[in-house]
Amino acid sequence: AQAFRLVAERAAPLTGREVPVVSVEPPQGLSRIEERNFVADASRFRSVTGWTPRVALAEGIDLTLKSFQAGQTATS
């Protein structure tokens, strides 16, 4: 939900539209794995590989949205 809200927040200035992010009840019959939340901790991966992100999440979203917007303009 936080990621979707962040995308909606970052897209609003580019599109001129605010899109509400709403939560709905999950459909019946989901398996247990489909019902759970997942939060990753990349610290062990970072310590083993030395990897660090070059771009913060919000900046990456901005770059993606601007790229998508440029592609839409180029093909319009």
C-alpha atoms as a printed R data frame, in Angstrom:
   type eleno elety resid chain resno       x       y       z
1  ATOM     1    CA   ALA     A     1   0.000   0.000   0.000
2  ATOM     2    CA   GLN     A     2   2.844   2.378   0.808
3  ATOM     3    CA   ALA     A     3   4.475   1.789  -2.570
4  ATOM     4    CA   PHE     A     4   1.211   2.406  -4.426
5  ATOM     5    CA   ARG     A     5   0.616   5.608  -2.426
6  ATOM     6    CA   LEU     A     6   4.139   6.796  -3.218
7  ATOM     7    CA   VAL     A     7   3.639   6.198  -6.956
8  ATOM     8    CA   ALA     A     8   0.281   8.016  -6.879
9  ATOM     9    CA   GLU     A     9   1.839  10.903  -4.947
10 ATOM    10    CA   ARG     A    10   4.788  11.219  -7.342
11 ATOM    11    CA   ALA     A    11   2.587  10.897 -10.458
12 ATOM    12    CA   ALA     A    12   0.106  13.610  -9.460
13 ATOM    13    CA   PRO     A    13   2.334  16.607 -10.332
14 ATOM    14    CA   LEU     A    14   3.203  15.081 -13.728
15 ATOM    15    CA   THR     A    15  -0.341  14.151 -14.692
16 ATOM    16    CA   GLY     A    16  -2.296  16.887 -12.951
17 ATOM    17    CA   ARG     A    17  -4.530  14.181 -11.464
18 ATOM    18    CA   GLU     A    18  -4.676  12.782  -7.966
19 ATOM    19    CA   VAL     A    19  -5.564   9.115  -7.911
20 ATOM    20    CA   PRO     A    20  -6.842   7.689  -4.635
21 ATOM    21    CA   VAL     A    21  -5.329   4.424  -3.489
22 ATOM    22    CA   VAL     A    22  -7.964   2.298  -1.816
23 ATOM    23    CA   SER     A    23  -7.794  -1.052  -0.087
24 ATOM    24    CA   VAL     A    24 -10.414  -3.713  -0.659
25 ATOM    25    CA   GLU     A    25 -11.076  -7.027   1.005
26 ATOM    26    CA   PRO     A    26  -9.212  -9.872  -0.700
27 ATOM    27    CA   PRO     A    27 -11.307 -12.336  -2.696
28 ATOM    28    CA   GLN     A    28 -12.402 -15.569  -1.084
29 ATOM    29    CA   GLY     A    29 -10.400 -18.723  -1.671
30 ATOM    30    CA   LEU     A    30  -6.862 -17.333  -1.601
31 ATOM    31    CA   SER     A    31  -4.104 -19.655  -0.483
32 ATOM    32    CA   ARG     A    32  -2.262 -18.806   2.749
33 ATOM    33    CA   ILE     A    33   0.737 -17.492   0.833
34 ATOM    34    CA   GLU     A    34  -1.464 -15.063  -1.102
35 ATOM    35    CA   GLU     A    35  -2.904 -13.648   2.136
36 ATOM    36    CA   ARG     A    36   0.340 -12.694   3.843
37 ATOM    37    CA   ASN     A    37   2.408  -9.517   3.793
38 ATOM    38    CA   PHE     A    38   6.082  -9.565   2.902
39 ATOM    39    CA   VAL     A    39   8.737  -7.102   3.991
40 ATOM    40    CA   ALA     A    40  12.265  -7.674   2.753
41 ATOM    41    CA   ASP     A    41  15.433  -6.860   4.638
42 ATOM    42    CA   ALA     A    42  18.293  -6.554   2.163
43 ATOM    43    CA   SER     A    43  20.994  -6.028   4.800
44 ATOM    44    CA   ARG     A    44  22.358  -9.581   4.568
45 ATOM    45    CA   PHE     A    45  22.434  -9.420   0.759
46 ATOM    46    CA   ARG     A    46  24.232  -6.061   0.978
47 ATOM    47    CA   SER     A    47  26.798  -7.373   3.445
48 ATOM    48    CA   VAL     A    48  27.597 -10.405   1.259
49 ATOM    49    CA   THR     A    49  27.667  -8.631  -2.118
50 ATOM    50    CA   GLY     A    50  28.559  -5.053  -1.231
51 ATOM    51    CA   TRP     A    51  25.550  -3.912  -3.250
52 ATOM    52    CA   THR     A    52  23.982  -0.548  -2.505
53 ATOM    53    CA   PRO     A    53  21.209   1.172  -4.413
54 ATOM    54    CA   ARG     A    54  22.321   4.011  -6.667
55 ATOM    55    CA   VAL     A    55  18.879   5.597  -6.758
56 ATOM    56    CA   ALA     A    56  16.424   6.123  -3.899
57 ATOM    57    CA   LEU     A    57  12.948   4.652  -4.369
58 ATOM    58    CA   ALA     A    58  11.190   8.009  -4.803
59 ATOM    59    CA   GLU     A    59  13.805   9.135  -7.339
60 ATOM    60    CA   GLY     A    60  13.485   5.840  -9.220
61 ATOM    61    CA   ILE     A    61   9.720   6.281  -9.377
62 ATOM    62    CA   ASP     A    62  10.190   9.839 -10.683
63 ATOM    63    CA   LEU     A    63  12.627   8.661 -13.363
64 ATOM    64    CA   THR     A    64  10.294   5.859 -14.406
65 ATOM    65    CA   LEU     A    65   7.267   8.156 -14.615
66 ATOM    66    CA   LYS     A    66   9.175  10.780 -16.607
67 ATOM    67    CA   SER     A    67  10.476   8.121 -18.985
68 ATOM    68    CA   PHE     A    68   6.986   6.735 -19.478
69 ATOM    69    CA   GLN     A    69   5.634  10.252 -20.000
70 ATOM    70    CA   ALA     A    70   8.342  11.006 -22.593
71 ATOM    71    CA   GLY     A    71   7.505   7.789 -24.411
72 ATOM    72    CA   GLN     A    72   3.825   8.701 -24.489
73 ATOM    73    CA   THR     A    73   4.635  12.144 -25.871
74 ATOM    74    CA   ALA     A    74   6.974  10.740 -28.521
75 ATOM    75    CA   THR     A    75   4.336   8.328 -29.839
76 ATOM    76    CA   SER     A    76   1.376  10.715 -29.630
